[in-house]
């Protein structure tokens, strides 16, 4: 619910730093844009300005972390043994307790594609916890699927 309204400013600046933006003037400028006063609402403590010039890029920075985490849970999960084919890798992964899933995301909307309802439930709970604990986002149940 309201992703753009709930982005954690401190975490976003840290993510920008971790992506390689080390110019403190650029980070200070972005921070000032995030804290720009909104008419009749005051100075925001979280969120990115909807329709702002940097909002789409900043939302992608925040959610890139989710993209990488989901890919690391299945698609790019490192195997000890090297397999010559993708089919061999897929078979080896299926013999583990990993949750098979592939993320498709557009802006702040995303779907994780998986083969069955049981796996979908596991992904649902894992992603909700990840968003809450790691990205400091709390999504509403009626919006998530």
Secondary structure, 3 states (H helix, E strand, C coil): CCHHHCCEHHHHHHHHHHCCCCCHHHHHHHHHHHCCEECCCEECCECCCCCCCCHHHHHHHHHHHHHHHHHHHCCCCCCCCCCCCHHHHHHHHHCCCCCCCEEEEECCEEEEECCCHHHHHHHHHHHHHHHHHCCCCCCCCCCCC
